[in-house]
Amino acid sequence: MHFGRKLAAVALCTFVAGMAHAADQTILGNQFLVKNPTVDPTKRKLVVKGKELGSANTIVGNPVATGGSLEVRALGTNPTSQTFSLPQGTSGITGKPFWSGDAVKGFKYKDPKGENGAIKVAQIKKSASGTFTIKVVGAGKLGLISVLPPNLGTNSCTLLSLTGGDSYSLAIGVPTGAQIDNKGSLQFKAKKPTSEATCVTTTTSTSTSTSTSTSSSTSTSTSTSSSTTTTTLYGSPSRAFVDHVLGLLD
């Protein structure tokens, strides 16, 4: 191997070794829709779509064996968020597995009876032509949807995580150049963003120490700590990026 490539390989290995968690892959969004048409929560609806042409992203993980989860955030004047469990296993009603598929043709989660909650369908796949798509549909008649139109809404974040694999971020809103449509507390819709961003949040902890003197010979010391959670604009490099760099070293 060429000396320069050896150095690049060493640097990449060090970089990858420092990734203590699975990668977050950002996907170009297509649409985010949350509807709350009446006071009846069973009429609520949630739809999230992502579509990226010629994508370098890959499917990492096997939810058929390990399941997954879905975090949805509708942000704006009155932000709300909700995390849905998308477990592996078999439906006790239909006798069919909740998850099906593989990493080649993609995975699909189906829970038409709402045994695990409001998410009816969750799908992640990549076509032979390189089109990467994600689709999520939630229905209030299947379970509680507590994500509501922010009134006024500005942006949204949807994070699909495959347990033991990667997570996939769909950021759709003003920061990503999306078209926004607000209908008060009835509906929030964001579509056709022009850029991507991560939905992963990072937590940093800080501590401070203060000392006060009560006499010339004694003193007391107190320590306080605080935790601050911030949303990063860009997350961990995708597994596709790592694979791409490794390919350049061949």
N, C-alpha and C positions, 0 to 999 in steps of 0.2 A: 504493500500500500504506500502511496506517495506520502512523504513526511507531513505535508500540509493537511492531507486527509486524516492522517493519524492524529494530529492535533485537534482537528475538528471532531473526530470520533470521541476522543477523550473528553473534550468539552461537552459534547452532547450527552455522553454517558453520565457525566457529573451532574448535568442539568436535569436529566430524567430521574436520576437517583434522588434528587432533591424534591421531586414531586411526591409529597407524602400522601396525596389523595388522588382519586380518579380525576381525569381531565374533564373540563367543561367545554363542550363544543357549542359555538354560537351558530344558529341557523337563521337565515333570512326569513323574517316573518311574512305573513300574507294578510291575516285578519285576526282580530280579537273582538269578540262580541259577548256582552253580558246584558241580559234582558230581565227586567223585573216589572212586567206589565200590570200586575194587580197586587192587591194586598195578600193574595193567596200565594204562599211560597212554592206551591207545587207547580206554578206556572213559570217559574224562573228557568232561564236557559243560559248555557255557557258554550261558546264555540271558539276554538283556537285553531288556526291553520298556519303552517309554515311551508314555504316552497323555495328551494334554492337550486337553480339550474347549474349544471357543470360543477357540482359540489365536490370538494376534496374531503368532506367529512365522512366518517365511517361509523358503523354501528358496533359499539363495544359493550358487551354484556349479554346475559341470557335470562330475560325475565320469565321465560317459561319455567325455569328452575328456581329463580330467586325472587321474582316479582319486581315491583318498582313503586314509585310514588310520583305525585304531581303536586307542585306548589303553584298557586295562581294568585297574582296580585293585581288589583285594579287601583291605580294611583291617581290622585288629584285632590280636590277639596276635602273629600271624605273617603280616605283610602280604606280598603278592606283586603284581607288575604285569607286564604284557606289552603290546607294541605290535604290531599286525598290519598288514601292507600290504594294501591293497585296490586294486590297480592297474587302469588302463584296459587295453583290448586285447581280444584274442579268444582263446578257449580252443583249444589245439592238439588237444584230444581231441574236444570236442563241436562245434567250429566256430562256437560262439555267443559273442557279446561277454559279458565278465564283468559290465559295467554296462549297464543299459538304462533308458529313461524320459526324462523332462524335468522342468523346474521346476514345470510345471502339475500333472501327475498324479503326480509324485514319481519317485524313482530306486530301483532295486533291483540289488543285487550278488548274483550267484550263481556259486558255484564248487563244484559237486557232486562233483568229482573231487579236490579238494584240491590243485590245481596251484600255488596261491599260499600254501597254509597251511590252518589249521584252521577258518577262518571259511567256513561253508557258505552263509549268507544274511545280508545286511545290507540293510535297507530303511528309507527315509525318505520320508514322504509327508504331504500335507495334503489332506483331503477338502473337497468343496464346502461342507460344513456348518461347516468350521473345525476339525475334529478333526485334531490333529497327532500322528503316530505314528512311532515308531522301533522296529525289531525287529532283533535280532542273534542268530544261532544258530551256535555253534561245536561241532565234534565232534572228539574225540581221534583217531578213526580216519582223519581227513583230514590231521592234522598235530599237532604238539606244542602242547598247552595247558599252559603253566607257571603260570597263575593257579590257585591252589588255595584250598580253604576255610581261612580264617585261624585257626580253632580257638583261640580263639573270635573270630568275626567281629562287627564293629560297624557297618560301613558299606562302601559301594562307590562307585566313580566310573567312568563310561564316557564317553569323549570320542570322538565320531565327527567327523572332519574331512574336508571336501571340499576337495581341493587347489585353491588359487586362490579359494576361497570362504570360507564361515563354518564354525565348529565348533559342535557341539551337545553339551551336557553333560546327562548323566543321573546325578544324585547320589541314591543310594537307601541310606538307613541311619538310624542313630539321630539324627544331627543334623537330618535332614529329616522326622522323625516316622514312620519306617517300622516295620513289624512285622518282628521279627528271629526267624529260626529256625536254630539251630545244631545240627548233628549231628556234633560232633567234627571229625575230619579227613575225614569222608565227604561232608559237604554244608554249604553256607552259602546261606541264602536270605533276602532282604530284599524286602518288598513293600509296596505302597500307602502311599508317603510322602505327607505333607500339604503339603510345601513343596519349593521348588527351590533349587539351589545350583550354582555353577560348578565344573568339574573342571580348569580352567586353572590352571597353576602359574606363578608369577612369580619371577624370580631377581634379587636385589639384591646389589650388590657394595660392600664397604666396604674402606677402606684406612687403615692407620695408619703413622705415621712416628716413629721414635725416634732420638735423637742422644746419643752418648756421647763424653765428652771423655777423651782419653788423655794430654794434656799441656796446658800453658797456651797452646800455639801450634797444636796440631793436634786435629782431632776427626773422628770417623767417623759416618756417617749410614746407617741401614738402614731399608728400607721393606718392609712386608709387606702382603699383600692377602688377602682371604678372600671367599668367595662363599656366600651363604645362600639356599636355595630354600624358599619358603613357598607353601602352597596358599591362595589367596584364597577368601573366602566367596562373594563376588559378582564376576563377571568383567566384561568390557567390555559396554557397553550393546548390546542386540541391534539388528540391522538393522531389525527390526519397530518398535522404539522410535523410531529415527531417522525411518522412513517415517511413523510416526504423528504425530510433531511437525511434520514437513514438511506433512502434510495439514492440520494446524491453522492453518498459515500461509496456505493458499490463500484 
